[in-house]
Amino acid sequence: MARKRKELPVLEGVKITDVAAEGNALARVDDMVVFIPFGAPGDVADIKLDKKKKSYAEGHIERLIEPSPVRETPRCEHFGICGGCRWQHLPYSIQLQCKQQQVKDALERIGKVPYPGITPILGSENIWEYRNKMEYTFSSKMWLTYDQMRSGEEFPDRRAAGFHIPGAFDKVLDIHACHLQDDLGNRIRLFIKSFGKENDLEFYDLRENRGFLRTLMIRIASTGEVMVVMQIGEDDPAKISLLMDAVAAEFPEITSLHYVVNTKVNDTIGDLDIKLYKGREYIEEEMEGLRFRIGPKSFYQTNSRQAYRLYSVARDFAQLKGDELVYDLYTGTGTIALFLARSCRHVVGIEYVPEAIEDAKINAQANGLANTEFYAGDMKNVLTADFIAEHGRPDVMIVDPPRAGMHEDVVNVILDAEPGRLVYVSCNPATQARDLALLNAKYDIQAVQPVDMFPHTHHVENVVLLTLR
C-alpha cells in the first residue's frame, strides 16, 4: 500500500524579496529559501508549499495579502496559466534590471573570472508583438484550468488550439489571444480552429496519437512576408485541400503556405517532407540590405529588430579591419557570418543542421557574398586541428552555441587555435560563464553586453568579447 504524502504547510505573511532563476520569485523563511512563480519583490503573501527539501522549498501564492508597489496588471488573460510570459506582472524596467543581475550572478558565481563590468542591457524596442515565429498545438481535450473545474460548468466541446502546459506533453491550454506576435497570427489560428470545428476536421488526440489538425507554425517577417506551416496527422488529400484552400482564400497576405503530413508519435518535422501549397517556398528577412531566406525548417532569431542589435554588438566586438579570417561556430543559417562577411576577408561557418547550412549557402549566393564557406556536422567532430590546418588559423572567432553551451572538446580546439579575438554570443549566461572559466586559461574578458530578446520572460542573450592573453 502506497504511503500517503504528507500535506505541506501554508507559510503565512511571507515577504517576497527578490527574483530568482527560471523566472521565479524568492523569499527567505528562517533558514529556508522558497521559490515562488509569479511573485514580485515586495509582495506579502501566504505561500502554500508544493515541495520541500532540506535547504529550499517551492511553493505558490495562495493569498496575496499586500501586492508589491512595482506589481502591474498583466496584459494577457492567460497569464499565470500559460507559463510563457512569467514576468508580465513586472514593469519592463524591473525585468531589465533582473536580467542584468542574472548575467552578473552567472559571471561571478559560476564563471568566477575577472571582467571589466557589464554594459547596461539593451532593451527591446517592442515589448509586445515582437516575435516573428509562433507555434501552436491542436488538441481534442483542452486542459481545464482550476477555475474552470471549480466552476461546476460543463465543457462538452474541449477542442483547443494553443500552448502546451509546461511539463505536460498532453495538456494544451486553449489560447484566445497571444500578444507576442502581430494579431494576424491570432486571426489565422482562430480561423483554422473555427473552420476545423465547422467541417468536422478531427483535432489531434495527443494520448491516442490520432487526428487531423495537429500543429500550426506562423512566421511573420519584418519585411511583411508571412509563412504558415500546417502539420496534419492524417494523409487525407481531400481534407488537406479543403483546409488549405480555405486558409489561402481567407488570408491572401500569406506569401508562403505549406503543409506537412506527420503520422509519427512526436511533432518534430525536421525529417519530414514539407509540401508547398501556395506561394513561394520561403520568406525573407532583411538586415542592412542583406536578404535572408527562411524556409519552414530554418532557424532565425525570433525577435527581428533585436537580432539586428545583437549582431551589431557582435560586429562591434569583432573589431574587423577587412583582412581577417573569421570562424563562425554554430552559424545556423549563416546570419552572423553573412552580416560580418562584408567587413572581413573570409568567413568559415560551421553548423550541426545540414538544412541550415544549405540555407546559409543560398543566402550567401543571393547576397553576392563569395568570401564565405559553410560546413555541416557535429561541432566537436568538424572543428579539429586538421580542419584548422586546412582552412587557416582564424583571426577572429564568433561562437553562438545552443543553451547547453560548448562541448569541452570544442573549447580545447579554440584554445589551441588561439584566435586573437573571441566573441561569445549566448542565450544562457550560466553555461556561458562555465565556458568562460575554461577559456580563462588563455583569454581575458574585455567587454560584456546583455541584450534582451524576449520581454516578459527570464531569458536573456549575452555577448562577451575575449582577447588572447
C-alpha positions as CSV (number, residue, x, y, z in Angstrom):
1,M,0.0,0.0,0.0
2,A,1.4,3.4,-1.1
3,R,2.4,5.8,1.7
4,K,0.2,8.8,1.9
5,R,2.1,12.0,1.0
6,K,2.5,14.4,4.0
7,E,0.5,17.6,3.5
8,L,2.9,20.6,3.3
9,P,2.1,23.7,5.3
10,V,1.0,27.2,4.3
11,L,3.5,29.9,5.3
12,E,1.6,32.9,6.3
13,G,2.6,36.6,5.7
14,V,5.7,35.9,3.8
15,K,7.5,38.8,2.2
16,I,8.9,38.1,-1.3
17,T,12.3,39.9,-1.6
18,D,13.9,39.1,-4.9
19,V,13.7,37.5,-8.3
20,A,15.4,34.1,-8.8
21,A,16.3,31.7,-11.6
22,E,13.8,30.4,-14.2
23,G,11.6,33.5,-13.7
24,N,10.6,32.6,-10.2
25,A,10.5,35.0,-7.2
26,L,12.3,34.3,-4.0
27,A,11.6,34.6,-0.3
28,R,13.5,33.5,2.8
29,V,11.8,31.9,5.7
30,D,14.1,31.2,8.7
31,D,17.0,29.3,7.1
32,M,15.0,28.2,4.1
33,V,14.9,29.7,0.6
34,V,11.4,29.5,-1.1
35,F,11.0,29.7,-4.8
36,I,7.6,31.1,-5.9
37,P,6.3,31.6,-9.5
38,F,4.5,34.8,-10.5
39,G,5.6,36.7,-7.4
40,A,7.0,40.2,-7.3
41,P,9.7,41.7,-5.0
42,G,7.7,43.5,-2.2
43,D,4.7,41.1,-2.3
44,V,3.4,39.9,1.1
45,A,1.5,36.7,0.7
46,D,0.5,33.3,2.1
47,I,2.6,30.7,0.4
48,K,1.4,27.1,0.0
49,L,4.4,24.8,-0.2
50,D,4.4,22.3,-3.0
51,K,7.8,20.7,-2.5
52,K,10.2,20.9,0.5
53,K,13.9,19.9,0.7
54,K,16.5,20.5,3.4
55,S,17.7,23.9,2.2
56,Y,14.9,25.1,-0.1
57,A,11.3,24.8,-0.9
58,E,9.0,25.5,-3.8
59,G,5.5,27.0,-3.4
60,H,2.8,29.1,-4.9
61,I,0.9,32.2,-3.8
62,E,-2.3,31.0,-2.1
63,R,-3.4,34.5,-1.0
64,L,-1.8,37.9,-1.9
65,I,-2.1,40.0,1.2
66,E,-0.2,43.1,0.1
67,P,0.7,43.5,-3.6
68,S,4.2,44.9,-4.3
69,P,4.2,48.6,-5.3
70,V,6.0,47.5,-8.5
71,R,3.4,44.9,-9.5
72,E,1.5,45.6,-12.7
73,T,-1.7,44.2,-14.1
74,P,-0.7,41.6,-16.8
75,R,-2.0,42.3,-20.3
76,C,-2.7,38.7,-21.1
77,E,-5.8,36.9,-19.9
78,H,-3.8,33.6,-19.8
79,F,-1.1,35.0,-17.5
80,G,-0.2,32.6,-14.7
81,I,-1.6,29.5,-16.6
82,C,0.1,29.5,-20.0
83,G,3.6,29.8,-18.4
84,G,5.1,31.5,-21.4
85,C,5.4,35.1,-20.1
86,R,6.2,34.7,-16.4
87,W,7.2,38.4,-15.9
88,Q,4.1,40.2,-17.3
89,H,3.3,41.5,-13.8
90,L,6.7,43.3,-13.6
91,P,7.4,46.7,-15.2
92,Y,9.8,46.3,-18.1
93,S,12.4,48.4,-16.4
94,I,12.4,45.9,-13.5
95,Q,12.6,43.0,-15.9
96,L,15.7,44.5,-17.5
97,Q,17.3,45.0,-14.0
98,C,16.7,41.3,-13.2
99,K,18.2,40.2,-16.5
100,Q,21.3,42.4,-15.9
101,Q,21.6,40.9,-12.4
102,Q,21.2,37.4,-13.9
103,V,24.3,37.9,-16.1
104,K,26.2,39.4,-13.2
105,D,25.4,36.5,-10.9
106,A,26.4,33.9,-13.6
107,L,29.8,35.6,-14.2
108,E,30.6,35.9,-10.5
109,R,29.1,32.7,-9.1
110,I,29.8,30.3,-11.9
111,G,32.5,31.8,-14.1
112,K,34.5,33.3,-11.2
113,V,36.8,35.1,-13.7
114,P,37.8,38.8,-13.8
115,Y,35.6,41.0,-16.0
116,P,35.6,44.8,-16.5
117,G,31.9,45.4,-15.7
118,I,28.7,44.9,-17.6
119,T,27.4,47.5,-20.1
120,P,23.7,48.3,-19.4
121,I,21.4,45.8,-21.1
122,L,19.9,46.7,-24.5
123,G,16.2,46.5,-24.0
124,S,13.8,45.5,-26.8
125,E,12.3,48.4,-28.8
126,N,9.0,46.5,-28.8
127,I,7.8,44.6,-25.8
128,W,4.6,43.3,-27.4
129,E,4.1,41.7,-30.9
130,Y,7.9,41.3,-31.2
131,R,8.1,37.6,-32.1
132,N,8.3,36.6,-35.8
133,K,7.5,33.0,-35.1
134,M,4.9,31.2,-33.1
135,E,3.9,27.6,-32.9
136,Y,0.5,26.2,-31.7
137,T,-0.8,22.8,-30.9
138,F,-4.3,21.5,-31.7
139,S,-5.9,19.2,-29.1
140,S,-9.2,17.2,-28.8
141,K,-9.1,17.6,-25.0
142,M,-8.2,21.1,-23.9
143,W,-6.7,21.5,-20.4
144,L,-9.2,22.8,-17.9
145,T,-7.9,25.5,-15.5
146,Y,-8.6,25.1,-11.8
147,D,-11.1,27.9,-12.0
148,Q,-13.0,26.1,-14.8
149,M,-13.0,22.8,-12.9
150,R,-14.2,24.5,-9.7
151,S,-17.0,26.4,-11.6
152,G,-19.1,23.3,-12.0
153,E,-19.7,24.3,-15.6
154,E,-19.8,21.6,-18.3
155,F,-17.3,21.7,-21.2
156,P,-18.7,19.3,-23.8
157,D,-16.5,20.8,-26.6
158,R,-12.9,20.6,-25.5
159,R,-11.3,21.2,-28.8
160,A,-8.4,23.6,-28.5
161,A,-5.6,25.4,-30.3
162,G,-2.9,26.8,-28.0
163,F,0.2,26.0,-26.0
164,H,1.3,23.0,-24.0
165,I,1.2,23.5,-20.3
166,P,4.8,23.4,-19.0
167,G,5.9,19.9,-18.3
168,A,2.9,18.2,-19.7
169,F,3.0,16.9,-23.3
170,D,-0.7,16.0,-23.5
171,K,-2.2,19.2,-21.8
172,V,-2.9,22.1,-24.2
173,L,-4.3,25.4,-23.0
174,D,-6.8,27.0,-25.4
175,I,-5.4,30.4,-26.3
176,H,-7.9,33.2,-27.1
177,A,-5.2,35.9,-27.8
178,C,-1.4,35.9,-27.7
179,H,0.2,39.3,-27.6
180,L,3.7,38.2,-28.6
181,Q,3.1,38.2,-32.4
182,D,1.3,40.5,-34.7
183,D,-2.5,39.9,-34.3
184,L,-2.6,38.3,-37.8
185,G,-1.2,35.2,-36.0
186,N,-4.2,35.1,-33.7
187,R,-6.6,35.6,-36.6
188,I,-5.0,32.7,-38.6
189,R,-5.1,30.3,-35.6
190,L,-8.7,31.2,-34.6
191,F,-9.9,30.8,-38.2
192,I,-8.3,27.3,-38.6
193,K,-9.8,26.3,-35.2
194,S,-13.2,27.5,-36.2
195,F,-13.0,26.0,-39.7
196,G,-11.9,22.7,-38.2
197,K,-15.0,22.6,-35.9
198,E,-17.4,23.6,-38.7
199,N,-16.1,21.0,-41.1
200,D,-15.6,18.1,-38.6
201,L,-11.8,18.0,-39.0
202,E,-10.7,15.9,-36.1
203,F,-8.5,17.8,-33.5
204,Y,-5.4,15.7,-32.5
205,D,-5.6,13.4,-29.5
206,L,-2.1,13.6,-28.0
207,R,-2.5,10.4,-26.0
208,E,-4.0,8.3,-28.7
209,N,-1.8,9.9,-31.4
210,R,-4.5,10.3,-33.9
211,G,-6.4,13.2,-35.5
212,F,-6.2,15.6,-38.5
213,L,-5.4,19.1,-37.1
214,R,-2.0,18.7,-35.3
215,T,0.2,21.8,-35.1
216,L,0.5,25.3,-36.7
217,M,3.6,27.4,-37.3
218,I,3.2,31.1,-38.2
219,R,6.2,33.3,-39.3
220,I,5.7,37.0,-39.9
221,A,8.9,38.6,-41.1
222,S,9.9,42.2,-40.6
223,T,9.6,42.5,-44.4
224,G,5.8,41.8,-44.1
225,E,6.1,38.4,-45.7
226,V,4.1,35.6,-44.0
227,M,4.7,31.9,-43.8
228,V,2.2,29.3,-42.5
229,V,3.0,25.6,-42.0
230,M,0.1,23.4,-41.1
231,Q,1.0,20.0,-39.6
232,I,-1.5,17.3,-40.5
233,G,-1.9,14.0,-38.7
234,E,-3.7,12.1,-41.5
235,D,-2.7,11.7,-45.1
236,D,-6.2,12.7,-46.5
237,P,-5.7,14.8,-49.7
238,A,-9.4,15.9,-49.9
239,K,-9.4,17.2,-46.3
240,I,-6.0,18.8,-46.8
241,S,-7.1,20.7,-49.9
242,L,-10.3,21.7,-48.2
243,L,-8.4,23.3,-45.3
244,M,-5.5,24.8,-47.3
245,D,-7.9,26.4,-49.9
246,A,-9.9,28.0,-47.1
247,V,-6.8,29.4,-45.4
248,A,-5.4,30.8,-48.7
249,A,-8.7,32.4,-49.5
250,E,-9.2,33.9,-46.1
251,F,-5.7,35.3,-45.8
252,P,-4.3,36.5,-49.1
253,E,-1.4,38.1,-47.2
254,I,0.1,34.7,-46.7
255,T,3.1,34.6,-49.1
256,S,4.3,31.1,-48.3
257,L,1.7,28.4,-47.4
258,H,2.8,24.9,-46.6
259,Y,1.6,21.6,-45.0
260,V,3.3,18.5,-43.8
261,V,1.8,15.1,-43.0
262,N,3.1,13.7,-39.8
263,T,1.9,10.3,-38.6
264,K,4.8,9.8,-36.2
265,V,4.3,9.9,-32.4
266,N,6.3,13.1,-32.0
267,D,5.7,16.6,-33.5
268,T,9.2,17.1,-35.0
269,I,9.2,17.8,-38.7
270,G,12.9,18.1,-39.4
271,D,12.9,14.7,-41.0
272,L,9.7,15.1,-43.0
273,D,8.9,16.3,-46.5
274,I,7.1,19.7,-46.2
275,K,4.8,20.5,-49.1
276,L,4.5,24.0,-50.6
277,Y,0.8,24.5,-51.2
278,K,0.7,28.1,-52.5
279,G,3.2,31.0,-52.9
280,R,6.9,31.0,-52.6
281,E,9.0,28.3,-50.8
282,Y,10.5,30.8,-48.4
283,I,10.1,34.2,-46.8
284,E,12.8,36.8,-46.4
285,E,14.1,38.9,-43.6
286,E,16.2,42.0,-44.3
287,M,19.1,43.5,-42.4
288,E,21.3,46.4,-43.7
289,G,20.3,45.5,-47.2
290,L,21.1,41.8,-46.8
291,R,18.2,39.4,-47.5
292,F,18.0,36.2,-45.6
293,R,15.8,33.4,-47.0
294,I,13.9,31.5,-44.3
295,G,12.3,28.1,-45.1
296,P,9.9,26.0,-43.0
297,K,12.9,24.3,-41.2
298,S,15.1,27.3,-41.0
299,F,16.3,28.9,-37.7
300,Y,16.2,32.7,-37.4
301,Q,16.2,34.8,-34.2
302,T,12.6,35.2,-33.2
303,N,12.9,39.0,-32.4
304,S,13.9,40.5,-35.8
305,R,14.7,44.0,-34.5
306,Q,16.7,42.8,-31.5
307,A,18.5,40.3,-33.7
308,Y,19.9,43.3,-35.6
309,R,21.1,44.9,-32.4
310,L,22.6,41.6,-31.2
311,Y,24.5,41.1,-34.4
312,S,25.7,44.7,-34.4
313,V,27.2,44.2,-30.9
314,A,29.0,41.0,-32.2
315,R,30.3,43.0,-35.2
316,D,31.5,45.9,-33.0
317,F,33.2,43.4,-30.6
318,A,34.9,41.7,-33.6
319,Q,36.7,45.0,-34.5
320,L,37.1,43.9,-38.1
321,K,39.5,45.8,-40.3
322,G,38.9,44.0,-43.6
323,D,41.7,41.4,-43.8
324,E,40.7,38.9,-41.1
325,L,39.8,35.2,-41.4
326,V,36.7,34.7,-39.3
327,Y,35.2,31.4,-38.0
328,D,31.5,31.5,-37.1
329,L,30.7,28.5,-35.0
330,Y,27.1,27.3,-34.6
331,T,26.3,29.5,-37.6
332,G,22.7,28.4,-38.1
333,T,21.6,29.8,-41.5
334,G,24.7,32.0,-41.6
335,T,23.1,35.2,-40.4
336,I,26.0,36.4,-38.3
337,A,28.5,35.1,-40.8
338,L,26.9,37.0,-43.7
339,F,26.4,40.1,-41.5
340,L,30.2,40.1,-41.0
341,A,31.3,39.0,-44.4
342,R,31.4,42.5,-45.9
343,S,33.8,43.6,-43.2
344,C,36.4,40.9,-43.4
345,R,38.5,38.8,-45.9
346,H,36.8,35.4,-45.4
347,V,34.2,33.7,-43.2
348,V,34.0,30.0,-42.4
349,G,30.7,28.8,-40.8
350,I,30.0,25.5,-39.1
351,E,26.6,24.2,-38.1
352,Y,25.1,20.9,-37.0
353,V,22.0,21.0,-39.1
354,P,22.6,20.3,-42.8
355,E,19.4,22.1,-43.9
356,A,20.6,25.2,-42.2
357,I,23.9,25.1,-44.0
358,E,22.1,24.8,-47.3
359,D,20.1,27.9,-46.4
360,A,23.4,29.7,-45.5
361,K,24.9,28.8,-48.9
362,I,21.8,30.0,-50.7
363,N,21.8,33.2,-48.6
364,A,25.4,33.9,-49.4
365,Q,24.9,33.4,-53.1
366,A,21.7,35.5,-53.1
367,N,23.6,38.4,-51.4
368,G,26.7,38.1,-53.7
369,L,29.0,37.1,-50.8
370,A,31.6,34.9,-52.3
371,N,34.0,35.1,-49.4
372,T,32.1,32.6,-47.3
373,E,32.1,28.8,-47.0
374,F,29.9,26.6,-44.8
375,Y,30.2,23.1,-43.3
376,A,27.7,20.8,-41.7
377,G,28.4,18.4,-38.8
378,D,28.7,18.0,-35.1
379,M,31.0,20.8,-33.9
380,K,33.4,18.7,-31.9
381,N,33.8,16.4,-34.9
382,V,34.2,19.1,-37.6
383,L,36.3,21.7,-35.7
384,T,39.5,19.8,-35.3
385,A,43.2,20.7,-35.6
386,D,43.2,19.2,-39.1
387,F,40.2,21.4,-40.1
388,I,42.1,24.5,-38.9
389,A,45.3,23.4,-40.6
390,E,43.3,23.1,-43.9
391,H,41.2,26.2,-43.7
392,G,43.6,28.5,-41.8
393,R,44.0,29.8,-38.3
394,P,41.2,32.3,-37.5
395,D,42.0,35.9,-36.5
396,V,38.5,36.3,-35.0
397,M,36.1,33.6,-33.9
398,I,32.4,34.0,-33.2
399,V,30.6,31.4,-31.2
400,D,26.8,31.2,-30.7
401,P,26.1,27.8,-29.2
402,P,22.8,26.4,-28.0
403,R,21.6,26.7,-24.4
404,A,23.9,23.8,-23.3
405,G,26.9,25.8,-24.2
406,M,30.1,24.4,-25.9
407,H,31.4,20.8,-25.6
408,E,34.7,20.8,-23.7
409,D,36.5,19.4,-26.8
410,V,35.4,22.5,-28.8
411,V,36.7,24.8,-26.1
412,N,40.1,22.9,-26.2
413,V,40.3,23.4,-30.0
414,I,39.6,27.1,-29.6
415,L,42.3,27.3,-27.0
416,D,44.7,25.5,-29.4
417,A,43.7,27.7,-32.4
418,E,44.3,30.9,-30.4
419,P,42.2,33.4,-32.4
420,G,43.2,36.9,-31.3
421,R,39.6,37.9,-30.5
422,L,36.7,35.7,-29.5
423,V,33.1,36.9,-29.4
424,Y,30.9,34.6,-27.4
425,V,27.1,35.1,-28.0
426,S,25.0,33.1,-25.6
427,C,21.3,32.5,-24.8
428,N,22.2,31.0,-21.4
429,P,24.5,33.1,-19.2
430,A,25.0,30.1,-16.8
431,T,26.6,27.8,-19.4
432,Q,28.4,30.8,-21.0
433,A,30.0,31.5,-17.6
434,R,31.1,27.9,-17.3
435,D,32.8,28.1,-20.7
436,L,34.4,31.4,-19.9
437,A,36.0,29.8,-16.9
438,L,37.6,27.2,-19.2
439,L,38.6,29.9,-21.7
440,N,40.3,31.9,-18.9
441,A,43.3,29.6,-19.4
442,K,44.4,31.9,-22.3
443,Y,41.7,34.7,-22.6
444,D,40.8,37.8,-20.8
445,I,37.3,39.3,-20.8
446,Q,37.3,42.8,-22.3
447,A,33.5,43.6,-22.6
448,V,30.1,42.2,-21.6
449,Q,26.9,43.3,-23.3
450,P,23.5,41.8,-22.4
451,V,20.7,42.1,-25.0
452,D,17.0,41.4,-24.2
453,M,15.4,39.4,-27.0
454,F,12.4,38.1,-25.1
455,P,10.4,40.7,-23.0
456,H,8.2,39.3,-20.2
457,T,10.4,36.1,-19.9
458,H,13.5,35.5,-17.8
459,H,15.6,34.7,-20.9
460,V,18.5,37.0,-21.8
461,E,21.2,37.0,-24.5
462,N,24.7,38.0,-23.5
463,V,27.7,38.9,-25.7
464,V,31.2,38.7,-24.3
465,L,34.4,39.9,-26.0
466,L,37.6,38.0,-25.1
467,T,41.1,38.7,-26.2
468,L,44.1,36.4,-26.3
469,R,46.4,37.0,-23.3
